[in-house]
Amino acid sequence: MSTADFKVPTPAGSRIESITTTDYFDLTSAPTCSLLSLPLGFPSTLKTAQVWSPSEFADEASFVINLTLENKHELDSALQAFKSLCLDGNLVDRKNFPLPKLGPTLDGIADDVHNGKGFCVLRGLETDRYCVEDGMIVFLGIQSYIAERRMRQDEVGNMLVHVTADPSNERLSKHVRHSTSNIVCHKSRHQGKNADRLKPFHTDPDADVLAFQTRDVAASGGRCVLASGHSIYNELARTRPDVISTLASADWPFALPYFYQRPILFHHNSRVIFCFTRLALVGNEFYPRPTSIPSITPRQKEALDILNSIAEKDRLEICLQPGDMYFVNNLALLHRRDEFVDDEEHTRHLVRMHLRNEELGWDIPDELKRFWDEALDEEREESWHIEPMPESFFPLKLGSH
């Protein structure tokens, strides 16, 4: 990577340090913010289970649960029991997909995702064990133990989103859902010439839990990358409380699904919640931000850059395997993925769902409730496409990753 210099903005009168794009924002040497404080009611330190460092997960056994042969046989039996009911696949739930032995393990995953470290990988289910239809029923059956409510992911009601490369035309190939490259955002004045390589961490809109079915992995790259939002919060609270104030301000100008303003960081019912995607705030070359709406301010750009820098510094990289099911707390953790290369034998293909557990789910801030309500509205149409479909079936969204 190039080491082109750029400037880190600091308050007036402070010395401006020149760093390189291979460095991170050095918050420990930032000017003391003695005159600034955290927003009213925000905690000075979080002591949740979602506060972690990647070194805690050097051993995959700390977050990967391997299915036993007995577990697989039980899944086979549950699949046959459900199919004997002659129901549509989207009607599978924990009552008609019985897992008396594996179920308690899945309940433990649900608790860990909501109240523990915030993520888990379920491994060992061979991709050729089932046809596509049966594999989807098993995925839905397992996730019904993690979070029983399934959420729409766009305005046409798509419940499944296929995250896979699509080189059929330039526009599709550059979209975050179908690109093999790192995600590209518009450069701010604080970023150098290599800022187009920025890989922004984010959360998905309108989801408590992200669930992924791994149908295949890339020939190289494509790792799933996580960062603890609560660890990021603690570092900011200790070193740059002014950034927390900026993130929690209500004037962030989102472009989708329409122009509106809200915070990207919330302290709600004793929970600290992140909810944002950088593309919806700054746009990019292929999805430019409308000129008729306000742009983010220099202070907001700095806050996003610092947030992403800490996440990058403390990232956890996860190498998925075909057949893996991957669950993430979308309110406490930030995520992104690496660029990747497919070949004739390996084409990265994840199927993503948005979920909510009504018993364990976190209370949603008022500013976000209308989006959750729309995604969960049982009166609205649902579309279930178990294979990738043309763009007309899956409208591309600026904020989808």
ABEGO torsion letter per residue (X at the ends): XBABBBBBBBBBGBBBBBBBAABBBBAAABBBBAABBBBBGBBABBABAABBBAAAAABAAAABBBBBAAAAAAAAAAAAAAAAAGBBAAABBAAABBBAAAAAAAAAAAAAAAABAGBBBBBGBBAAABBAAAAAAAAAAAAAAABABBBBABAAGBABBBBBBBAABAAAAABAAABABBBBBBBBAABBAAAAABBBBBBBBGBABBBBBBABBBABEGBBBBBBAAAAAAAAAAABAAAAAAAABAABBBAOABBBBBBABBBBGGBBBBBBBAAAAAEBAABBBBAABBBBBAAAAAAAAAAAAAAAAABBBBBBBBGBBBBBBAAABBBBBBBBBBBAABBBBBBBBBBBBAAABBBBBAAAAAAAAAAABAABBBBBBABBBBAAABBBBAABX
